[in-house]
Amino acid sequence: MVVFSSLTPVFVAVLCVIIGFLFKSSQRRETRSKQERSDQTARPWVDEDLQDDTEISSKHNEGDDDWLDTTEEENLPHIPYTPIQYSATEMLERSEKFYSLMNLRRSVRFISPEPVPKQVIDNVIRTAGTAPSGAHTEPWTFVVVSDSDVKHKIREIIEEEEEINYKQRMGDKWVHDLKKLRTNWVKEYLDVAPCLILVFKQTYGILPNGKKKTHYYNEISVSISCGILLAALQNVGLVTVTTTPLNCGPQLRSLLQRPANEKLLMLLPVGYPASDAEVPDLKRKDLNDIMVTV
């Protein structure tokens, strides 16, 4: 009893130290957890409106060996930029001419089989490659298909899925809204057009050394590139129709032997318009309906 009494103050002191240590450890863990949650809330990596699918994760920032260490790119040199400047009169004239050219652009499903010079296709794709991209990652791959057998295989894949889309997946309203355009799952132009351009977005990059590189806002970047591509095709007198083959991406990626980081965004049959080509008599919205001035 005497021994126990003499040890009591020591026991209480030790117990207090242990409790204090556990309390401080708990506080540190809670502070870290709050900080991590705060960081995630304050700096989201996905735009909530756009739902961009940039593939990035926390392991990435913890030095995962599969991903590129971008610190080596921090010292990128900058050079002077001196673009051509036009007078107000020239600017107005050029803007009107370009609008007139682009206003003639239509989605054309009747395409001539007449061959298109390869250098022209090369140049319009070079032009598309001038598009801006997140952190200048250039997350696009343009696959040009002119081989008749491959084009026909692409058509078979697309028509098989499109028939299911029209009959089952798309719904009555969607199918009804397309009737005025006289479009269905039969895509004859995929065989007829001299070339098909399949545009793939790279969800991340793969460097020659096997390292992966994050491609920020890859879908938006590639979409901008597609817009420039459409303008470049219009500029040289070629026609196309923008197609987004639903549920065909994996099969087409396999057929064209594209890597897993590439996802099909758009397919463009490209060529001259057929001699009997027709388009729906559609009207564009007035400027006041598409522009808001603040």
ABEGO torsion letter per residue (X at the ends): XAAAAAAAAAAAAAAAAAAAAAAAAAAAAAAAAAAAAAAAAABBABBAAAGBABBBBAAAAAGBAABBBAAAAAABBBBBBBBBBBBAAAAAAAAAAAAAAAAABBBBABBBABBBBAAAAAAAAAAAAABBBBGGAGABBBBBBABAAAAAAAAAAAAAAAAAAAAAAAEAAAAAAAAAAGBBABBAAAAABABBBBBBBBABBBBAAGBBBBBBGAAAAAAAAAAAAAAAAAAAGBBBBBBBBBGAAAAAAAAAGBBAABBBABBBBBEBBBAABBBBBBBBBBAAAABBBX
